[in-house]
Amino acid sequence: MVLLSFCSFVIMKRIPLFLLKIYQALLAEPLAYLGSVFGLKNQCRYTPSCSEYMKLAIQKHGVVKGGLLGLWRIMRCGPWGRGGVDVP
């Protein structure tokens, strides 16, 4: 029983991380490249980027708390945010 719950915990952690990796590969990197081609600067106000922050938060705190921290980070981002280095 304990092994089953551990396996489901590991799988539930891997699914969001896999989805973030797909997002980063298919959307984030190509959009950043296109922006650099057209002379637009990187618009990220924070280091690391929001998707990288969410990945680190999920790895450190788990799916629920890490996901909430990642969503809170996305909500803080915008023209009114001060930016800077933000580590989960």
ZIQUIGI-V403592 format. One record per residue. N is the residue number from 1. PHI is phi in whole degrees, -180 to 180 (999 if undefined). Layout:
[[N:PHI] [N:PHI]]
//
This chain:
[[1:999] [2:-65] [3:-63] [4:-64] [5:-69] [6:-66] [7:-63] [8:-67] [9:-64] [10:-66] [11:-65] [12:-67] [13:-81] [14:-75] [15:-63] [16:-63] [17:-66] [18:-66] [19:-64] [20:-65] [21:-64] [22:-64] [23:-58] [24:-64] [25:-76] [26:-91] [27:-120] [28:-66] [29:-67] [30:-62] [31:-67] [32:-65] [33:-65] [34:-62] [35:-63] [36:-71] [37:-65] [38:-91] [39:81] [40:-89] [41:-80] [42:-63] [43:-93] [44:-68] [45:-90] [46:-113] [47:-124] [48:-73] [49:-63] [50:-62] [51:-69] [52:-68] [53:-61] [54:-65] [55:-62] [56:-65] [57:-66] [58:-67] [59:-65] [60:-84] [61:-111] [62:98] [63:-67] [64:-70] [65:-67] [66:-64] [67:-64] [68:-66] [69:-63] [70:-65] [71:-65] [72:-64] [73:-64] [74:-63] [75:-68] [76:-77] [77:-77] [78:151] [79:-63] [80:-87] [81:-77] [82:-87] [83:76] [84:111] [85:-85] [86:-140] [87:-111] [88:-67]]
//
